[in-house]
Amino acid sequence: MAGKRRVALAVDTATAELTADDLVLADALWRRGIEVRPMVWGSEQATRSDVVVIRSTWDYVERVDEFRSWFDDLDTARVEVGPGGSAPHVARLLESDDVLVQPFVTEIETDGEVSVIAIGGVVTHAVEKRSAAGEWRVQSDFGGSVTRVDVTHAHRRAVASVLSAVDGTPGYARVDLVAIGGVLHLMELELIEPDLFFRLAPEAAERLAGRLVGG
């Protein structure tokens, strides 16, 4: 992507500004001389940017058809959707009307959930998410906590297995895992707008920034 000077990080209406994690990514891009700004998806002309990175577009699930149309417009305007390799995955996911249903896993309450992040197919870091007492949801909105943990060989094997089922190499991916009976099980593979926990692993933001500018 050499020569790209304008990068927009797509956000939703409620977010409107860059999240704490994406400020880490933006800083890595700014230091490379790249113009970075938040862009509320669907609200403006995509041609103001050379590259659009889908980040905190969390409300797209409530407006899927509108999101599809906006995403198609990016392609029509020949605006690159970065990082390279993400756009085809997003397009295929948006073509599906499947609903995600997850069984309740009691180990989340007792042992937590591990999210392993890969940038360009390379595992960069992992975090452990734990729920608050009396709660099963691990998100911070519900009192959950997030701590960076060491990436284990088991984490790497699990991520390699999961990503091998994906056509091509996603620009970024988050693999959510839970250990059941000592064996890691996939809870969710996030490819569109995952929290990548850059605030806990700024070196991973540097890697993504490098992919966006081609160096």
mmCIF file of the C-alpha atoms, coordinates in Angstrom:
data_MODEL
# 
_entry.id   MODEL 
# 
loop_
_atom_site.group_PDB 
_atom_site.id 
_atom_site.type_symbol 
_atom_site.label_atom_id 
_atom_site.label_alt_id 
_atom_site.label_comp_id 
_atom_site.label_asym_id 
_atom_site.label_entity_id 
_atom_site.label_seq_id 
_atom_site.pdbx_PDB_ins_code 
_atom_site.Cartn_x 
_atom_site.Cartn_y 
_atom_site.Cartn_z 
_atom_site.occupancy 
_atom_site.B_iso_or_equiv 
_atom_site.pdbx_formal_charge 
_atom_site.auth_seq_id 
_atom_site.auth_comp_id 
_atom_site.auth_asym_id 
_atom_site.auth_atom_id 
_atom_site.pdbx_PDB_model_num 
ATOM 1   C CA . MET A 1 1   ? 0.000   0.000   0.000  1.00 0.00 ? 1   MET A CA 1 
ATOM 2   C CA . ALA A 1 2   ? 2.907   2.325   -0.574 1.00 0.00 ? 2   ALA A CA 1 
ATOM 3   C CA . GLY A 1 3   ? 1.830   5.886   -1.323 1.00 0.00 ? 3   GLY A CA 1 
ATOM 4   C CA . LYS A 1 4   ? -1.381  5.721   0.667  1.00 0.00 ? 4   LYS A CA 1 
ATOM 5   C CA . ARG A 1 5   ? -1.670  8.881   2.723  1.00 0.00 ? 5   ARG A CA 1 
ATOM 6   C CA . ARG A 1 6   ? -5.270  8.952   4.009  1.00 0.00 ? 6   ARG A CA 1 
ATOM 7   C CA . VAL A 1 7   ? -6.603  6.198   6.259  1.00 0.00 ? 7   VAL A CA 1 
ATOM 8   C CA . ALA A 1 8   ? -10.104 6.205   7.721  1.00 0.00 ? 8   ALA A CA 1 
ATOM 9   C CA . LEU A 1 9   ? -10.986 3.973   10.654 1.00 0.00 ? 9   LEU A CA 1 
ATOM 10  C CA . ALA A 1 10  ? -14.675 3.154   10.308 1.00 0.00 ? 10  ALA A CA 1 
ATOM 11  C CA . VAL A 1 11  ? -16.731 3.536   13.488 1.00 0.00 ? 11  VAL A CA 1 
ATOM 12  C CA . ASP A 1 12  ? -20.424 3.471   14.349 1.00 0.00 ? 12  ASP A CA 1 
ATOM 13  C CA . THR A 1 13  ? -22.729 6.353   15.202 1.00 0.00 ? 13  THR A CA 1 
ATOM 14  C CA . ALA A 1 14  ? -22.626 5.729   18.944 1.00 0.00 ? 14  ALA A CA 1 
ATOM 15  C CA . THR A 1 15  ? -18.825 5.563   18.976 1.00 0.00 ? 15  THR A CA 1 
ATOM 16  C CA . ALA A 1 16  ? -18.273 8.432   16.505 1.00 0.00 ? 16  ALA A CA 1 
ATOM 17  C CA . GLU A 1 17  ? -14.668 8.837   17.678 1.00 0.00 ? 17  GLU A CA 1 
ATOM 18  C CA . LEU A 1 18  ? -11.727 6.465   17.831 1.00 0.00 ? 18  LEU A CA 1 
ATOM 19  C CA . THR A 1 19  ? -11.754 3.935   20.652 1.00 0.00 ? 19  THR A CA 1 
ATOM 20  C CA . ALA A 1 20  ? -8.869  3.653   23.107 1.00 0.00 ? 20  ALA A CA 1 
ATOM 21  C CA . ASP A 1 21  ? -7.510  0.705   21.119 1.00 0.00 ? 21  ASP A CA 1 
ATOM 22  C CA . ASP A 1 22  ? -7.779  2.438   17.782 1.00 0.00 ? 22  ASP A CA 1 
ATOM 23  C CA . LEU A 1 23  ? -6.026  5.519   19.142 1.00 0.00 ? 23  LEU A CA 1 
ATOM 24  C CA . VAL A 1 24  ? -3.035  3.211   19.614 1.00 0.00 ? 24  VAL A CA 1 
ATOM 25  C CA . LEU A 1 25  ? -3.302  2.168   15.958 1.00 0.00 ? 25  LEU A CA 1 
ATOM 26  C CA . ALA A 1 26  ? -3.807  5.758   14.860 1.00 0.00 ? 26  ALA A CA 1 
ATOM 27  C CA . ASP A 1 27  ? -0.682  6.828   16.734 1.00 0.00 ? 27  ASP A CA 1 
ATOM 28  C CA . ALA A 1 28  ? 1.339   4.143   14.955 1.00 0.00 ? 28  ALA A CA 1 
ATOM 29  C CA . LEU A 1 29  ? 0.041   5.452   11.624 1.00 0.00 ? 29  LEU A CA 1 
ATOM 30  C CA . TRP A 1 30  ? 0.557   9.125   12.482 1.00 0.00 ? 30  TRP A CA 1 
ATOM 31  C CA . ARG A 1 31  ? 4.188   8.412   13.301 1.00 0.00 ? 31  ARG A CA 1 
ATOM 32  C CA . ARG A 1 32  ? 4.504   6.981   9.791  1.00 0.00 ? 32  ARG A CA 1 
ATOM 33  C CA . GLY A 1 33  ? 3.255   10.242  8.325  1.00 0.00 ? 33  GLY A CA 1 
ATOM 34  C CA . ILE A 1 34  ? -0.221  8.934   7.539  1.00 0.00 ? 34  ILE A CA 1 
ATOM 35  C CA . GLU A 1 35  ? -3.345  11.063  7.888  1.00 0.00 ? 35  GLU A CA 1 
ATOM 36  C CA . VAL A 1 36  ? -5.808  9.165   10.101 1.00 0.00 ? 36  VAL A CA 1 
ATOM 37  C CA . ARG A 1 37  ? -9.376  9.989   11.048 1.00 0.00 ? 37  ARG A CA 1 
ATOM 38  C CA . PRO A 1 38  ? -12.525 8.268   12.308 1.00 0.00 ? 38  PRO A CA 1 
ATOM 39  C CA . MET A 1 39  ? -15.323 7.816   9.755  1.00 0.00 ? 39  MET A CA 1 
ATOM 40  C CA . VAL A 1 40  ? -18.859 6.983   10.803 1.00 0.00 ? 40  VAL A CA 1 
ATOM 41  C CA . TRP A 1 41  ? -19.808 4.258   8.355  1.00 0.00 ? 41  TRP A CA 1 
ATOM 42  C CA . GLY A 1 42  ? -22.562 5.105   5.906  1.00 0.00 ? 42  GLY A CA 1 
ATOM 43  C CA . SER A 1 43  ? -22.489 8.825   6.680  1.00 0.00 ? 43  SER A CA 1 
ATOM 44  C CA . GLU A 1 44  ? -20.084 10.281  4.158  1.00 0.00 ? 44  GLU A CA 1 
ATOM 45  C CA . GLN A 1 45  ? -18.294 9.792   0.883  1.00 0.00 ? 45  GLN A CA 1 
ATOM 46  C CA . ALA A 1 46  ? -15.703 7.053   1.135  1.00 0.00 ? 46  ALA A CA 1 
ATOM 47  C CA . THR A 1 47  ? -13.603 8.696   -1.570 1.00 0.00 ? 47  THR A CA 1 
ATOM 48  C CA . ARG A 1 48  ? -12.222 11.135  1.016  1.00 0.00 ? 48  ARG A CA 1 
ATOM 49  C CA . SER A 1 49  ? -9.882  8.306   2.024  1.00 0.00 ? 49  SER A CA 1 
ATOM 50  C CA . ASP A 1 50  ? -7.485  6.004   0.236  1.00 0.00 ? 50  ASP A CA 1 
ATOM 51  C CA . VAL A 1 51  ? -7.940  3.153   2.698  1.00 0.00 ? 51  VAL A CA 1 
ATOM 52  C CA . VAL A 1 52  ? -10.887 2.358   4.948  1.00 0.00 ? 52  VAL A CA 1 
ATOM 53  C CA . VAL A 1 53  ? -10.271 0.026   7.884  1.00 0.00 ? 53  VAL A CA 1 
ATOM 54  C CA . ILE A 1 54  ? -13.386 -1.449  9.446  1.00 0.00 ? 54  ILE A CA 1 
ATOM 55  C CA . ARG A 1 55  ? -12.994 -1.093  13.202 1.00 0.00 ? 55  ARG A CA 1 
ATOM 56  C CA . SER A 1 56  ? -15.749 -0.255  15.719 1.00 0.00 ? 56  SER A CA 1 
ATOM 57  C CA . THR A 1 57  ? -18.768 -0.552  13.390 1.00 0.00 ? 57  THR A CA 1 
ATOM 58  C CA . TRP A 1 58  ? -20.591 -2.385  16.157 1.00 0.00 ? 58  TRP A CA 1 
ATOM 59  C CA . ASP A 1 59  ? -24.109 -1.335  15.192 1.00 0.00 ? 59  ASP A CA 1 
ATOM 60  C CA . TYR A 1 60  ? -23.928 -2.932  11.726 1.00 0.00 ? 60  TYR A CA 1 
ATOM 61  C CA . VAL A 1 61  ? -25.777 -5.995  13.051 1.00 0.00 ? 61  VAL A CA 1 
ATOM 62  C CA . GLU A 1 62  ? -28.845 -3.791  13.462 1.00 0.00 ? 62  GLU A CA 1 
ATOM 63  C CA . ARG A 1 63  ? -28.548 -2.378  9.914  1.00 0.00 ? 63  ARG A CA 1 
ATOM 64  C CA . VAL A 1 64  ? -27.060 -5.231  7.909  1.00 0.00 ? 64  VAL A CA 1 
ATOM 65  C CA . ASP A 1 65  ? -28.608 -4.307  4.553  1.00 0.00 ? 65  ASP A CA 1 
ATOM 66  C CA . GLU A 1 66  ? -27.433 -0.715  4.903  1.00 0.00 ? 66  GLU A CA 1 
ATOM 67  C CA . PHE A 1 67  ? -23.976 -1.932  5.869  1.00 0.00 ? 67  PHE A CA 1 
ATOM 68  C CA . ARG A 1 68  ? -23.865 -4.210  2.809  1.00 0.00 ? 68  ARG A CA 1 
ATOM 69  C CA . SER A 1 69  ? -24.761 -1.275  0.586  1.00 0.00 ? 69  SER A CA 1 
ATOM 70  C CA . TRP A 1 70  ? -22.093 0.930   2.167  1.00 0.00 ? 70  TRP A CA 1 
ATOM 71  C CA . PHE A 1 71  ? -19.517 -1.811  1.838  1.00 0.00 ? 71  PHE A CA 1 
ATOM 72  C CA . ASP A 1 72  ? -20.415 -2.299  -1.838 1.00 0.00 ? 72  ASP A CA 1 
ATOM 73  C CA . ASP A 1 73  ? -20.036 1.450   -2.385 1.00 0.00 ? 73  ASP A CA 1 
ATOM 74  C CA . LEU A 1 74  ? -16.455 1.235   -1.118 1.00 0.00 ? 74  LEU A CA 1 
ATOM 75  C CA . ASP A 1 75  ? -15.727 -1.245  -3.881 1.00 0.00 ? 75  ASP A CA 1 
ATOM 76  C CA . THR A 1 76  ? -17.512 0.866   -6.508 1.00 0.00 ? 76  THR A CA 1 
ATOM 77  C CA . ALA A 1 77  ? -15.501 3.920   -5.496 1.00 0.00 ? 77  ALA A CA 1 
ATOM 78  C CA . ARG A 1 78  ? -12.332 1.812   -5.685 1.00 0.00 ? 78  ARG A CA 1 
ATOM 79  C CA . VAL A 1 79  ? -11.480 2.643   -2.101 1.00 0.00 ? 79  VAL A CA 1 
ATOM 80  C CA . GLU A 1 80  ? -9.292  -0.019  -0.610 1.00 0.00 ? 80  GLU A CA 1 
ATOM 81  C CA . VAL A 1 81  ? -10.615 -1.834  2.433  1.00 0.00 ? 81  VAL A CA 1 
ATOM 82  C CA . GLY A 1 82  ? -7.655  -2.571  4.625  1.00 0.00 ? 82  GLY A CA 1 
ATOM 83  C CA . PRO A 1 83  ? -5.730  -4.335  5.784  1.00 0.00 ? 83  PRO A CA 1 
ATOM 84  C CA . GLY A 1 84  ? -5.233  -6.369  2.651  1.00 0.00 ? 84  GLY A CA 1 
ATOM 85  C CA . GLY A 1 85  ? -7.074  -9.654  2.720  1.00 0.00 ? 85  GLY A CA 1 
ATOM 86  C CA . SER A 1 86  ? -9.953  -8.495  4.925  1.00 0.00 ? 86  SER A CA 1 
ATOM 87  C CA . ALA A 1 87  ? -12.366 -7.275  2.280  1.00 0.00 ? 87  ALA A CA 1 
ATOM 88  C CA . PRO A 1 88  ? -13.211 -10.666 0.713  1.00 0.00 ? 88  PRO A CA 1 
ATOM 89  C CA . HIS A 1 89  ? -13.903 -12.122 4.165  1.00 0.00 ? 89  HIS A CA 1 
ATOM 90  C CA . VAL A 1 90  ? -16.209 -9.265  5.084  1.00 0.00 ? 90  VAL A CA 1 
ATOM 91  C CA . ALA A 1 91  ? -18.061 -9.576  1.784  1.00 0.00 ? 91  ALA A CA 1 
ATOM 92  C CA . ARG A 1 92  ? -18.648 -13.302 2.279  1.00 0.00 ? 92  ARG A CA 1 
ATOM 93  C CA . LEU A 1 93  ? -19.783 -12.830 5.862  1.00 0.00 ? 93  LEU A CA 1 
ATOM 94  C CA . LEU A 1 94  ? -22.267 -10.166 4.814  1.00 0.00 ? 94  LEU A CA 1 
ATOM 95  C CA . GLU A 1 95  ? -23.722 -12.484 2.173  1.00 0.00 ? 95  GLU A CA 1 
ATOM 96  C CA . SER A 1 96  ? -24.817 -14.867 4.918  1.00 0.00 ? 96  SER A CA 1 
ATOM 97  C CA . ASP A 1 97  ? -27.974 -14.375 6.978  1.00 0.00 ? 97  ASP A CA 1 
ATOM 98  C CA . ASP A 1 98  ? -26.939 -17.033 9.485  1.00 0.00 ? 98  ASP A CA 1 
ATOM 99  C CA . VAL A 1 99  ? -27.485 -16.360 13.176 1.00 0.00 ? 99  VAL A CA 1 
ATOM 100 C CA . LEU A 1 100 ? -24.780 -17.174 15.692 1.00 0.00 ? 100 LEU A CA 1 
ATOM 101 C CA . VAL A 1 101 ? -26.027 -19.321 18.555 1.00 0.00 ? 101 VAL A CA 1 
ATOM 102 C CA . GLN A 1 102 ? -23.528 -20.345 21.219 1.00 0.00 ? 102 GLN A CA 1 
ATOM 103 C CA . PRO A 1 103 ? -24.142 -22.943 23.897 1.00 0.00 ? 103 PRO A CA 1 
ATOM 104 C CA . PHE A 1 104 ? -23.584 -21.802 27.453 1.00 0.00 ? 104 PHE A CA 1 
ATOM 105 C CA . VAL A 1 105 ? -20.175 -22.990 28.642 1.00 0.00 ? 105 VAL A CA 1 
ATOM 106 C CA . THR A 1 106 ? -19.800 -23.057 32.420 1.00 0.00 ? 106 THR A CA 1 
ATOM 107 C CA . GLU A 1 107 ? -16.002 -22.901 32.143 1.00 0.00 ? 107 GLU A CA 1 
ATOM 108 C CA . ILE A 1 108 ? -16.323 -19.235 31.151 1.00 0.00 ? 108 ILE A CA 1 
ATOM 109 C CA . GLU A 1 109 ? -17.564 -18.489 34.669 1.00 0.00 ? 109 GLU A CA 1 
ATOM 110 C CA . THR A 1 110 ? -14.800 -20.458 36.360 1.00 0.00 ? 110 THR A CA 1 
ATOM 111 C CA . ASP A 1 111 ? -11.803 -20.207 34.033 1.00 0.00 ? 111 ASP A CA 1 
ATOM 112 C CA . GLY A 1 112 ? -12.582 -17.300 31.741 1.00 0.00 ? 112 GLY A CA 1 
ATOM 113 C CA . GLU A 1 113 ? -12.082 -16.977 27.999 1.00 0.00 ? 113 GLU A CA 1 
ATOM 114 C CA . VAL A 1 114 ? -8.876  -16.379 26.060 1.00 0.00 ? 114 VAL A CA 1 
ATOM 115 C CA . SER A 1 115 ? -8.791  -14.183 22.972 1.00 0.00 ? 115 SER A CA 1 
ATOM 116 C CA . VAL A 1 116 ? -5.809  -14.696 20.677 1.00 0.00 ? 116 VAL A CA 1 
ATOM 117 C CA . ILE A 1 117 ? -5.138  -12.000 18.087 1.00 0.00 ? 117 ILE A CA 1 
ATOM 118 C CA . ALA A 1 118 ? -3.449  -12.572 14.751 1.00 0.00 ? 118 ALA A CA 1 
ATOM 119 C CA . ILE A 1 119 ? -2.320  -9.797  12.394 1.00 0.00 ? 119 ILE A CA 1 
ATOM 120 C CA . GLY A 1 120 ? -1.808  -10.990 8.842  1.00 0.00 ? 120 GLY A CA 1 
ATOM 121 C CA . GLY A 1 121 ? -2.004  -14.574 10.063 1.00 0.00 ? 121 GLY A CA 1 
ATOM 122 C CA . VAL A 1 122 ? 0.748   -14.090 12.663 1.00 0.00 ? 122 VAL A CA 1 
ATOM 123 C CA . VAL A 1 123 ? -0.220  -14.453 16.321 1.00 0.00 ? 123 VAL A CA 1 
ATOM 124 C CA . THR A 1 124 ? 0.777   -11.273 18.150 1.00 0.00 ? 124 THR A CA 1 
ATOM 125 C CA . HIS A 1 125 ? -0.768  -11.514 21.609 1.00 0.00 ? 125 HIS A CA 1 
ATOM 126 C CA . ALA A 1 126 ? -3.443  -13.032 23.820 1.00 0.00 ? 126 ALA A CA 1 
ATOM 127 C CA . VAL A 1 127 ? -5.675  -11.745 26.594 1.00 0.00 ? 127 VAL A CA 1 
ATOM 128 C CA . GLU A 1 128 ? -7.672  -13.503 29.274 1.00 0.00 ? 128 GLU A CA 1 
ATOM 129 C CA . LYS A 1 129 ? -11.188 -12.222 29.866 1.00 0.00 ? 129 LYS A CA 1 
ATOM 130 C CA . ARG A 1 130 ? -12.947 -13.012 33.130 1.00 0.00 ? 130 ARG A CA 1 
ATOM 131 C CA . SER A 1 131 ? -16.457 -12.236 34.281 1.00 0.00 ? 131 SER A CA 1 
ATOM 132 C CA . ALA A 1 132 ? -17.379 -10.437 37.485 1.00 0.00 ? 132 ALA A CA 1 
ATOM 133 C CA . ALA A 1 133 ? -18.743 -12.416 40.417 1.00 0.00 ? 133 ALA A CA 1 
ATOM 134 C CA . GLY A 1 134 ? -22.267 -13.604 39.706 1.00 0.00 ? 134 GLY A CA 1 
ATOM 135 C CA . GLU A 1 135 ? -21.981 -12.713 36.017 1.00 0.00 ? 135 GLU A CA 1 
ATOM 136 C CA . TRP A 1 136 ? -21.168 -14.878 33.004 1.00 0.00 ? 136 TRP A CA 1 
ATOM 137 C CA . ARG A 1 137 ? -20.499 -12.165 30.428 1.00 0.00 ? 137 ARG A CA 1 
ATOM 138 C CA . VAL A 1 138 ? -16.832 -11.201 30.239 1.00 0.00 ? 138 VAL A CA 1 
ATOM 139 C CA . GLN A 1 139 ? -17.207 -7.795  28.589 1.00 0.00 ? 139 GLN A CA 1 
ATOM 140 C CA . SER A 1 140 ? -16.166 -4.731  30.579 1.00 0.00 ? 140 SER A CA 1 
ATOM 141 C CA . ASP A 1 141 ? -19.697 -3.344  30.215 1.00 0.00 ? 141 ASP A CA 1 
ATOM 142 C CA . PHE A 1 142 ? -20.764 -6.094  32.617 1.00 0.00 ? 142 PHE A CA 1 
ATOM 143 C CA . GLY A 1 143 ? -17.859 -5.722  35.036 1.00 0.00 ? 143 GLY A CA 1 
ATOM 144 C CA . GLY A 1 144 ? -15.514 -8.147  33.281 1.00 0.00 ? 144 GLY A CA 1 
ATOM 145 C CA . SER A 1 145 ? -11.740 -7.802  33.356 1.00 0.00 ? 145 SER A CA 1 
ATOM 146 C CA . VAL A 1 146 ? -9.081  -8.209  30.664 1.00 0.00 ? 146 VAL A CA 1 
ATOM 147 C CA . THR A 1 147 ? -5.462  -9.175  31.300 1.00 0.00 ? 147 THR A CA 1 
ATOM 148 C CA . ARG A 1 148 ? -2.684  -9.852  28.818 1.00 0.00 ? 148 ARG A CA 1 
ATOM 149 C CA . VAL A 1 149 ? -1.351  -13.404 29.083 1.00 0.00 ? 149 VAL A CA 1 
ATOM 150 C CA . ASP A 1 150 ? 1.488   -15.314 27.455 1.00 0.00 ? 150 ASP A CA 1 
ATOM 151 C CA . VAL A 1 151 ? 0.717   -16.991 24.158 1.00 0.00 ? 151 VAL A CA 1 
ATOM 152 C CA . THR A 1 152 ? 1.117   -20.747 24.561 1.00 0.00 ? 152 THR A CA 1 
ATOM 153 C CA . HIS A 1 153 ? 1.877   -23.434 21.998 1.00 0.00 ? 153 HIS A CA 1 
ATOM 154 C CA . ALA A 1 154 ? -1.694  -24.648 22.467 1.00 0.00 ? 154 ALA A CA 1 
ATOM 155 C CA . HIS A 1 155 ? -2.995  -21.181 21.586 1.00 0.00 ? 155 HIS A CA 1 
ATOM 156 C CA . ARG A 1 156 ? -0.885  -21.100 18.435 1.00 0.00 ? 156 ARG A CA 1 
ATOM 157 C CA . ARG A 1 157 ? -2.016  -24.552 17.356 1.00 0.00 ? 157 ARG A CA 1 
ATOM 158 C CA . ALA A 1 158 ? -5.659  -23.623 17.912 1.00 0.00 ? 158 ALA A CA 1 
ATOM 159 C CA . VAL A 1 159 ? -5.347  -20.396 15.944 1.00 0.00 ? 159 VAL A CA 1 
ATOM 160 C CA . ALA A 1 160 ? -3.545  -22.145 13.081 1.00 0.00 ? 160 ALA A CA 1 
ATOM 161 C CA . SER A 1 161 ? -6.293  -24.749 12.938 1.00 0.00 ? 161 SER A CA 1 
ATOM 162 C CA . VAL A 1 162 ? -9.072  -22.146 12.941 1.00 0.00 ? 162 VAL A CA 1 
ATOM 163 C CA . LEU A 1 163 ? -7.480  -19.874 10.332 1.00 0.00 ? 163 LEU A CA 1 
ATOM 164 C CA . SER A 1 164 ? -6.730  -22.831 8.065  1.00 0.00 ? 164 SER A CA 1 
ATOM 165 C CA . ALA A 1 165 ? -10.483 -23.078 7.517  1.00 0.00 ? 165 ALA A CA 1 
ATOM 166 C CA . VAL A 1 166 ? -10.588 -19.493 6.194  1.00 0.00 ? 166 VAL A CA 1 
ATOM 167 C CA . ASP A 1 167 ? -9.891  -18.785 2.525  1.00 0.00 ? 167 ASP A CA 1 
ATOM 168 C CA . GLY A 1 168 ? -6.775  -16.647 2.297  1.00 0.00 ? 168 GLY A CA 1 
ATOM 169 C CA . THR A 1 169 ? -5.217  -14.798 5.214  1.00 0.00 ? 169 THR A CA 1 
ATOM 170 C CA . PRO A 1 170 ? -7.328  -12.272 7.153  1.00 0.00 ? 170 PRO A CA 1 
ATOM 171 C CA . GLY A 1 171 ? -5.650  -8.922  7.729  1.00 0.00 ? 171 GLY A CA 1 
ATOM 172 C CA . TYR A 1 172 ? -6.627  -9.262  11.362 1.00 0.00 ? 172 TYR A CA 1 
ATOM 173 C CA . ALA A 1 173 ? -8.519  -11.858 13.345 1.00 0.00 ? 173 ALA A CA 1 
ATOM 174 C CA . ARG A 1 174 ? -9.477  -12.565 16.922 1.00 0.00 ? 174 ARG A CA 1 
ATOM 175 C CA . VAL A 1 175 ? -9.919  -16.174 17.975 1.00 0.00 ? 175 VAL A CA 1 
ATOM 176 C CA . ASP A 1 176 ? -11.909 -16.641 21.180 1.00 0.00 ? 176 ASP A CA 1 
ATOM 177 C CA . LEU A 1 177 ? -11.130 -19.893 22.989 1.00 0.00 ? 177 LEU A CA 1 
ATOM 178 C CA . VAL A 1 178 ? -12.362 -21.685 26.094 1.00 0.00 ? 178 VAL A CA 1 
ATOM 179 C CA . ALA A 1 179 ? -10.720 -24.722 27.676 1.00 0.00 ? 179 ALA A CA 1 
ATOM 180 C CA . ILE A 1 180 ? -13.236 -27.522 28.235 1.00 0.00 ? 180 ILE A CA 1 
ATOM 181 C CA . GLY A 1 181 ? -11.845 -30.609 29.896 1.00 0.00 ? 181 GLY A CA 1 
ATOM 182 C CA . GLY A 1 182 ? -8.348  -29.291 29.244 1.00 0.00 ? 182 GLY A CA 1 
ATOM 183 C CA . VAL A 1 183 ? -8.961  -28.947 25.489 1.00 0.00 ? 183 VAL A CA 1 
ATOM 184 C CA . LEU A 1 184 ? -9.274  -25.557 23.789 1.00 0.00 ? 184 LEU A CA 1 
ATOM 185 C CA . HIS A 1 185 ? -12.570 -25.041 21.983 1.00 0.00 ? 185 HIS A CA 1 
ATOM 186 C CA . LEU A 1 186 ? -13.453 -22.280 19.553 1.00 0.00 ? 186 LEU A CA 1 
ATOM 187 C CA . MET A 1 187 ? -16.159 -19.953 20.851 1.00 0.00 ? 187 MET A CA 1 
ATOM 188 C CA . GLU A 1 188 ? -16.004 -17.355 18.101 1.00 0.00 ? 188 GLU A CA 1 
ATOM 189 C CA . LEU A 1 189 ? -13.844 -16.194 15.206 1.00 0.00 ? 189 LEU A CA 1 
ATOM 190 C CA . GLU A 1 190 ? -14.062 -12.399 14.833 1.00 0.00 ? 190 GLU A CA 1 
ATOM 191 C CA . LEU A 1 191 ? -13.114 -11.028 11.405 1.00 0.00 ? 191 LEU A CA 1 
ATOM 192 C CA . ILE A 1 192 ? -15.145 -7.839  10.942 1.00 0.00 ? 192 ILE A CA 1 
ATOM 193 C CA . GLU A 1 193 ? -14.971 -5.510  13.951 1.00 0.00 ? 193 GLU A CA 1 
ATOM 194 C CA . PRO A 1 194 ? -13.199 -7.240  16.833 1.00 0.00 ? 194 PRO A CA 1 
ATOM 195 C CA . ASP A 1 195 ? -11.680 -5.506  19.815 1.00 0.00 ? 195 ASP A CA 1 
ATOM 196 C CA . LEU A 1 196 ? -7.996  -6.228  19.202 1.00 0.00 ? 196 LEU A CA 1 
ATOM 197 C CA . PHE A 1 197 ? -6.755  -5.058  22.639 1.00 0.00 ? 197 PHE A CA 1 
ATOM 198 C CA . PHE A 1 198 ? -4.007  -2.863  21.204 1.00 0.00 ? 198 PHE A CA 1 
ATOM 199 C CA . ARG A 1 199 ? -3.947  -0.943  24.492 1.00 0.00 ? 199 ARG A CA 1 
ATOM 200 C CA . LEU A 1 200 ? -2.365  -4.049  26.024 1.00 0.00 ? 200 LEU A CA 1 
ATOM 201 C CA . ALA A 1 201 ? -0.151  -4.869  23.036 1.00 0.00 ? 201 ALA A CA 1 
ATOM 202 C CA . PRO A 1 202 ? 0.965   -1.716  21.188 1.00 0.00 ? 202 PRO A CA 1 
ATOM 203 C CA . GLU A 1 203 ? 3.495   -3.732  19.193 1.00 0.00 ? 203 GLU A CA 1 
ATOM 204 C CA . ALA A 1 204 ? 0.570   -5.464  17.478 1.00 0.00 ? 204 ALA A CA 1 
ATOM 205 C CA . ALA A 1 205 ? -0.782  -2.064  16.420 1.00 0.00 ? 205 ALA A CA 1 
ATOM 206 C CA . GLU A 1 206 ? 2.639   -1.329  14.954 1.00 0.00 ? 206 GLU A CA 1 
ATOM 207 C CA . ARG A 1 207 ? 2.424   -4.519  12.921 1.00 0.00 ? 207 ARG A CA 1 
ATOM 208 C CA . LEU A 1 208 ? -1.012  -3.636  11.579 1.00 0.00 ? 208 LEU A CA 1 
ATOM 209 C CA . ALA A 1 209 ? 0.110   -0.094  10.788 1.00 0.00 ? 209 ALA A CA 1 
ATOM 210 C CA . GLY A 1 210 ? 3.041   -1.523  8.865  1.00 0.00 ? 210 GLY A CA 1 
ATOM 211 C CA . ARG A 1 211 ? 0.699   -3.682  6.802  1.00 0.00 ? 211 ARG A CA 1 
ATOM 212 C CA . LEU A 1 212 ? -1.508  -0.693  6.050  1.00 0.00 ? 212 LEU A CA 1 
ATOM 213 C CA . VAL A 1 213 ? 1.357   1.401   4.694  1.00 0.00 ? 213 VAL A CA 1 
ATOM 214 C CA . GLY A 1 214 ? 3.269   -1.446  3.130  1.00 0.00 ? 214 GLY A CA 1 
ATOM 215 C CA . GLY A 1 215 ? 6.241   -1.439  5.441  1.00 0.00 ? 215 GLY A CA 1 
# 
